[in-house]
Amino acid sequence: MAKKFVEYDTSTDSVQLVELSSGSCLSVPVRQTVLAGRIDTNGYANFLEAGTGLAVDLKATSTPVRIAFADGFGDNGAVDYIGSITSDISSAFSSLPASTTSFLYAERNSGTGELSYGSTLVAPQYGYAFDKTQNALLHFDGDDASTTMTDEYGNTWTAQGNAQLDTAQYKFGTSSLLLDGTGDYIDTTDIKSLGDRFTLECFVRFNALPSSGNRQPIFNCKNPNSGYGLDLFLYNNSGTTKFETYLSSDAASYDIASGALGSNTTWATGTWYHIAFVFDGFSYKVYINGTQDINITSSISVCSISGIRLGTNWATSSFLNGWIDEFRFSKIARYTSSFTAPDSAFDTESLYWFDISAMKMKQGNPASWTEKQVVVLGEAVAGSSSISSVTTYALRGMYDSGWFTTTAGTGYNKYHNVGTDQVIIKLYERGIYGIVESNYWYYSVTGHHVGSDYRINRNLAFISANYDTSLSTSPILDRKAFISRTF
């Protein structure tokens, strides 16, 4: 049987399995996904739900859950195993970490076929190669005065000015990054996007605080053409020192935040502070030692960037005077509410990467991978003592919005919950000419054209518009969004 994928058929107004090409056989209609499970009245999968405390229950009594575990290819084609759950499991995912997002998975034992359940704090990757730019981790450990900045994920960082390691000061390990406030910073150009959720964090120790009217930059992530993006400063405003942030989605203005200030005014030299800048898809938050200092409500992502700088701004006109230790970048919202600041050095967590070329899930890190039979089922956001929300990923790796009426100039959001950015997005209209594809009618809120090359993780956001982008003259039509995976 030829390899197929799921697609909406305009001629029959139904979902069809479409042949991609001749080749390996498939034992299931869609691989590496949940084939069946409980759904709600809107058609969304919902077999995962909040349990007691920091636990998530799995519901399978009313509708059995069938999971297809892809295990590569054999002599006769695709190799897949079906795992079946036929009864509810209370606290299937238990003792989840507080104040963060967990990704929930089922694992099949390749020897016995038994299923177990677990979670990870890092979103799994799906691709033909592992993308190192999804993460960064610098311990700043090394010889005194060294300018070698080692990233555990393999991104290249360059020491600028007189930036160097210093064994005289450190939060953890044997040294930290010393920046003397006069032209020193480090940067990477490997990372081009912060993603639809992210965390930038590090420990900072100030050697001197900014004087009145001046700023000391912590994080800088800017668009290469305009200089807009993300900034976090320590700013002395006429004697009152606070955090200050600037955020841009359109690379032309600070439309998300322009000089938003924190509340903390107590700062000291010679003290290590844990600083975290978090975007969870709904708001931007800055934390100091686990306590929220800034909160900006917005679901719009930061524009594309040219890289990340530590210790300076885009114009390299302001500089940090102090030390940085344990910098970590993650394309997840690690903290969703106030938390206890980390008390040990960060480590490279056990990551999950689904290798599309091999059609196998792999666990480990860039230095060493182990093949696993694991399917990620959804995600849970935890508060300090309970689960605040649970998202179950779409069945069979696809989402069909059904027909809905759109009005000119009106924005719409459709949560497809496919659980990967490896998706094909198709938009259709139904009118006097029948059902036709109508991608040109839609523009995303952030200004990107919606089409097959526009990748997003869970949410499809767009505005109804005419083909010439004249919102006011667009007719009212029935429309449909259909999203399916590319593998």
N, C-alpha and C positions, 0 to 999 in steps of 0.2 A: 504494500500500500504506500502510495506516495506521501511525502510530508505535506501537511495541511495546516492552515491557520483559520481562525474564526473571523468572518467578515459579514457585515450587513449587506443584504441583497436588495437593491432598490426595486427590482422588478416584482419581487414577491413580498416586499416589506417584512422580511424575516431574516434570521441569522443563519448563515450557511458555513459549512466547512469547505474552504477553497484550497485547491492543490497549488503548492508552491513550485515543486519540481519533483522529478522522479528521483528515487534514492532509497534511503533507509526506511524500513518499515516502522510504523508506530503501533504500539499495543493499546494506546489510549487516545481519545480524540484530541486532548490538550495535555501536554506534559508539564510536570513540576508545578502542580496547582491543586487546589481543592475542587473536585469535580461536582460534589453535591453537599448540601448542608442546609441548615435552617435559614430562611430569609424573612425579612419583615414585610409590611404591607406595601412598601415602596419598591420592593424588589432587591433591597440590599442584603447581602449576607450578614447574619447576626448570630452565628453560633458561638461567638465569644461574648461574655458579659462580665461586668464587675462582680467580684465575689466579696467575701468578708475580709476587711482590712486590706492589706497589700497583696491581694490574690485575684486571679481571673478564673472564672468557671468556663468549662466547655460543655455546650448543650448538644446532645445527640440523640436523646430518647425519642423526640417527636419526629425528627428527620435525621437518619444516620449521616455521619460525615465520612465522605470517601476522599482519600488523599492519594494523588498520583505522584510517586517518588521517581524522578528520572535518574537512571543509573547508566547513562552513556549509551553505547552501541555495541552490539555483538555481531556474530557472523550472519544472523538472520535479520538484522535491523535494530531498531530501538529496543532498549531494555528498560522496562518500567515495572514498578511494584505498586500494588494498591493496598493502602492501609485503611481499615474500616473501624469506625467508632460507632457503637450502636446504643450507648447509654450515656447519661450525663456524668461528667467528672467534676466534682466539686474541688475547687482550688487546684485545677490542673497545672496552673502556673502560680506558684506560691512564693511568698517572701520576696516579692519584687522590690528593687531599690526604690526608696522614697524620693519624691521631688524630681522625677526625671521620666523619660520615655523609654519603655522596654519594647523590643521586638520579639514577638512570641512565635515559637516554632515547634513543630513536631518532628521527632527523629525516629527513623526506623532502624532497628538493629539488623544489620545485613546477615547475621547468622541465624537468629531466632525469629525475625520478623516482628518482634514486639515493638510497640510504640512507647516512647517517652516524650516528655514535654520540658521545654526550657526557654530561656530568654537571653537576649544579648542587648547591650546598650548601643551598639553601633549598627546602623542600618546595613543590611546585606547589599552587596553589589551584584549586578547582573551585567555581563559583558564578555567580550572575546579576550580581554586582558584585564588584569586588576588595575584600577585607576588609583595610583598613589596620591594624586592631588585631592582626593576626597578627605584626606587626613594629614596632619602634620604634628610632630612631637619632637621637641628639642629639650634635652636635659641640661645643656650647657656645661657638661662635665668634660674636663680635659686639662691639659697643661696650662699653667699660668701664662698669660699673655698670648695664648694661641688664638688665631683668627679662623680656625676650622670650626664650622657650625654644623654639627651632624644631626640630620633629621632621621628618626627611626623608620620613616616610611620612604626615604630615598629622595625627597625633594631637595633641590639645590638652594642653599642660602649663602649670601655673600655678605661679609663684614665690610662696612663702609666707614670711612674716616679712621678713627682709632678704636673702633669697637673691638673688644677682645674678651677672652675668658679671664676671670679673676678668682684665684683660690682663697683670697682673704675674706670674701663674703659669699654665702650661699644659703638657700633655704633647705635644700636636700642635696645629697651627693657630695661632690668635692669642689665644685666651683659654680659660678654663675656668669651671666653676661654683664660686662661693665660698659656703661655708656656715660661719657663725661660731660655731656650737655653742650659740646662745641663741635658738632658735625658728625657725631657717631650714630649709627643705626645699622640694622641688618635687614635684608629683604630677600624675597624669592619672587621670581616671575613664573614659576611653575603653576601656581594656583590662579585660575582665571574666573572662578565663580565661587560665591559663598553658599549658593544653593537656596532651596526653599525653607530650610531650617539649618541653623548652625550655632556653634559655640566657639568663641575666641576666649582663651583664658590663660592666665599666667600669675606668677607671684612677682610683686614689684616692691623694691625698697628704694626710697628717695634719699639721695645724698643732700639735695637742697630742694626746697619747694619753689614754685614759680613766684616771681615778684609781681607786684600789682600791674594788671593789664597784660600779663604774659601767660603763655600756655606751655605745658609739657605734654607731648603726644605719647600715648600708649600704643594704640592700634591705628593703622592707616591702610585702607583698602580702596583704591581709586580706579575709575575708568580711565584708560590710557589716553582717550581723546579729549576729555573735558576736565578731568581732575575731580569730578564728583564721585561719591561712593559712600564710604563709611569712615568716620573719624571718632576717636575717643581721646579727649584731652583732660588733664588736670589744669583747671583755669582759675587764676586769681583775679576776681572781679572786684577791684577797689578794696582789697583787703579780705574779701570773703572767698575762700578757695573751695571749689566744687568740681565734680566731674561735669563735662560738657560733651554733647555728642551731636554729630551732623550725619544725616542719612538721605541718600538719593536713590530713587528707583528709575528715573528717566535719564540720568547722566547729564541733565541740563539745569537742574535746580535741586535744592534740598527740600523736596516735597514731602518726605516722611518726617524729618525732624531738622530744624535749623537752630542750633544753639540750645537744645533742650538741656536743662541743668538738673543735677542730682540734688539730694537733700543733705547729704553728709558734709559738714564743714570742719570736721576735726581731722587733721592730718599731722603727721610727725615724720621727721627724718629718723633713720636708724630702726625702722619698723617694717617688717614684711607684711604686705597686704595681698590677699588673694583677690584677683579681679576677674570677673566673668562677664562677657557680653553675649547674650543669648537671644536668638530669634526662634520662636516656636511655630511660626506660621500665622500667628494671630497678634503677637505683640513683641516688641523689642524691650529687653530688660538688661540692666546692668546691676551686678551684685558686687558688694564689697564684703569680703570675709563671710559670704553666704547670706548677707542681708540685702534685700532689694533696695537700690538707690535711685534708679531711673526706670520708668515704665511708660512706653509709648505704644498705644494701641494702633496697630496697622497689620493688614494681611498682605501687603505689597512687599515683594522681595527687593533687595538691593540690586542695582544694575551690575552688569558685567564689570570685571576689574582686571587690572594688569598684573596683580600680585598682592602680596602682603608685606607691609613694612612695620617694624617694631622700633619705636623710639624717635620717629620723626613724622612730619606731615608731608603732603604731596609736594609742596614747594621747597621742602628741606630748609625751612626758615625757623623752625622751632625744634628743640631737641630735649630728650629726657636726660636728666642728670641723676643717675642712680644705677640700680642693678635689676635685671630680670632673670627669673629662674622658672624652669618647668613651663615653657610655652606649649600649648596644645590647641590645635584647630580640629574641629569635628563637624561634619555635615549632619549633625543631629542637635536637638535641643537637650543638652545634658541636664539642665536644671529648669524646672517649671515653677518653682516656688522657693522660698528661703530654705537654706540647707546648711549643713555643717561643712565648713571649709575643709578641703582635703588635708590629711595629716601625714601623707607620705608621697613620694615621687610617683608620677604617672607611669603607667606601663603600656605596652602595645597589647591591647586586648586581643582575644581570640576572635578574628574576623571571619565573616562568611562571604564567600564569593561564588556565585553560580557561573561557571565557565560555559558559555553558550556553545562554543565550538565543540567541547567534549560532552555537553549536556550533563554535567555533574556539579553538585555542590561541593565546595572545598572549604575547609576550616583551617585557620592558622594565621599566618602573617606573611608579608612578602618574602621572608627568608625561608619559610617552610610551610607547605600546604599538605593537608590530609583529606582524602576523599570521604564524603559523608552522604548519607541519605537523609536529607533535611529539607523540609518545606516550611517557609515562613507563612504563618496563618494570619497575622495581624499585629497590632501594636496597642499598648496601653500607656496612658499618661497617669502617673501617680502623684498624689499630694504627699503631705507629711505622714499620713497614717491610713489613707484609703485611696482607691482608684477613682480618678475623676472622670475619665473617659476611656472607651475602648473602641477601636476600629477593626472590623473584620474585613480582610481583603476580599476582593470580588471573586465569585466562583468562576472557574474556568478561564481566569485571566482576561475577562472582558466586562464591558459595561455598556448597556443600552439605555439611554435616558427615557425612551418613549417619546411620542410626539408632544410638543408643548408650543403654545402660541407666544410669539415674540413681538415686541413693540419697538419701533425705531428709537435708537438712542438709549435704550434700557440695558443695564448690565445684568448678566446671569452667571450663576456659579453652579457647576455640576460636579459633585464629588464622585469620581469614578472608583477610587480605592483599589486600583489595580495593583498597587504595591511595588511598582518598578517604574523607572523613567524610560524603559525600553518599550515604547508604545507607539501605535499608529492611531492618529486622531482623525476621524471623518465626521463632517457635519453635512446635514442634508436639509433640504426644504421641500415642502409639499404644496403645490399650487396648481395653476391652470396647465402647467406643462408636465404634470405628474411629479414623481419623486426624482430629484436631481441632487448631485453633490454640490455644495455651496460654500466651500471654504472661504471664498473671497468675500463673503458677506460678513465675516466675523473678524474682529480684532481684539486681542487680549487687553486686559486692563493695563498691563505694563508696556503696551505698545508693540508687542511681537505679533507678527502675522500667525494666525493659527493654521497649521497645516501638518503634513506628515513629518516635517522636520522639527516641529516644536515639541520638545520633551518636557513634561512635567510629571510630578510624582503622584499626586492624589487629586488635585483640583484642576478643573477646566474653567477658566474665567474669561468671559468675552462680552463684547457689546454688539448688539444688532446694528448693522449698517448696510447701506446700499453699496453696490460694487464700486461706485465712485467715491465712497466714504462720506457721502452726504447723509448724516444721520437723520435729519429732519424729513427727508423725502423717502425713507425706507418704508415699504409696505408692511403691513402686519401679515405674517405668514406662520404656518406651522413648521416647526423645525425639530430636528433630532440630532443628538450627539451620540456617536458610537466610538468606543475606544477598545482596542485589543492589543495584546502583547505582540512583539515582533519575533518571538521565539517560541 
